[in-house]
Amino acid sequence: MFWRTVGRIIIIALSLLVATAASMFVLITLGLERITGVLHQRAVPDDESFQAMFDLMNQGLLLATGFTVIPALLVVFVGEVARIRSVLYYVAGGGLSFAAIPLLARYGPGITGVQADQVVWQVFATAGFAGGLVYWLLAGRNA
């Protein structure tokens, strides 16, 4: 009984780590694709557009490092305690927890004036969906 619990804790931690890596991969690749698409819509990129791109990347880094842990851990904790095995719960929970990041960023310290438009919500939700699916595949279906 003791070793089974310890093994489950190890599986949960490793699965959460892999799911986080998958979410970050989707967030970075899809985010860079969206940024590139916006920059290519402009006729001649100037210094201001490059500065805006770097500011956006810095804000994205703050969002990704500061606000991703708490909502994702809450989804995992509730799913494991309630023994939820549904793929829909983990995928929707991952998407909602990542989509909450731009909302929480408005109230964070030092990040005033961040306005999340529809593209940002889509990118974060897609990354959360991917992370939720990976977590369910590794640990959630055996909750």
N, C-alpha and C positions, 0 to 999 in steps of 0.2 A: 504494500500500500504506500509506504513512504517513498520507495524508489519510483513508483508509477507517478506520483505527484511531482517529484523532482524532474523526471523525464518530461512530463507535460509542461512544466515551467520552462525547461530548456527549449522545447519545441516551439512554444509560444514566443519566446524571446527571439529565437532565430528566424521564425516566420515573420515576425514583425520587422526585423531588420531587413530581410529580403524584400518584403512588401514596401518598405520605405525606400529602398534602393530603386525598385521598379517605379514607384511614384515619382521619385526625383528624376529618373531617366525620362519618363513621359513629360514631366513638367518642363524640363530643360529643353528637350528636343522640340516639343510642340510650341513652347514659348519662343524659342529662337526662330522657328518657322514663321510664327505670327509676326515677330518683330521684323524679320526679313521682308515679309510681304508688305508691311506698312511702309518700310523704307523704300521699297521698289516702286511704290505708287507715286512717289514724289519724282518730279522731273529731274532735278539736279540736287543731289544731297549736299547740304551745306554743313558748316561746323555746328550750327544749332541742332540739326537733326542727329548728328553723331553724339553731341552732348546729351540730348534727350534720351537717346538709346542707352548710354551709359548710366544715366540717372534711373531709367526704368530697370536696368539690370541690377543696380544697387538696391533699389526698393524690392525687387523680386528676391534678392538674396536675403534681405532682412525678413521678408515675409516667410520664406521657406525655412529659415533657421529658427525664427522666433515663435511661430505660431502653429507649427505642424504637429507637435508632440501631444499636446493636451487633448484635442478632439479625437485624434486617432487612438490614443490610449483609452479614452472613455468608451469608444465603440468596441474595442477589443475586450475591455474589462466587463462591460455589460453582456457582451456576447458569450464570454466564457463562464461568467457566473450564472447566467440564465440558460446556459447550454443550448444556445441557438445554433442550428446547423444550416440555416437557409442561406443560399448564395445571394439571394435578393437583399437580405439584411446586411451582409458584409459589403456588397458592391454599393448599395445605396448609402450605407453608413460611411463608407470611405469617401464617396462623392460629396456627401453633405459635410463631412468634417473638413475636407479640403476646400469646399466652396465657402465655408465659414471663415476661412483665413483672410480673404480681403475685407470681410465685414469686421473681424476682430482687429485688423490692422488699422482701421480708422481710430480705434480707441487706444492703440498702443502708444507708449512713450516715444516721443521724438519723430513720429511718422504722421504729422498733421498734414492734411491736404491731399491724402491719397484718395483718388476717386477711382473705384473699380468699375470699368465699363463691361459690356457684355462679353467681349473677347477674353478678358481676364477671368471672369467667372467660368467660361467654357473650358479654358485651359486647366484651371485648378480642379474643376469637377471631373474632367477626363482623367487627370492624374490620380485623383481619389478613387475613381471607378477602377482603374488599373491596379492600384494598391489593394483595394478591397478584394478584388478577384484573386490576386496572388496570395493574399493572406488566407482566403477561404480554401484555395487549392492546397495550401501547405498545412494549415492547422484548423481552420474554421469548420470544415466538414466533419471533424472528429471531436467537436466540442463536447 
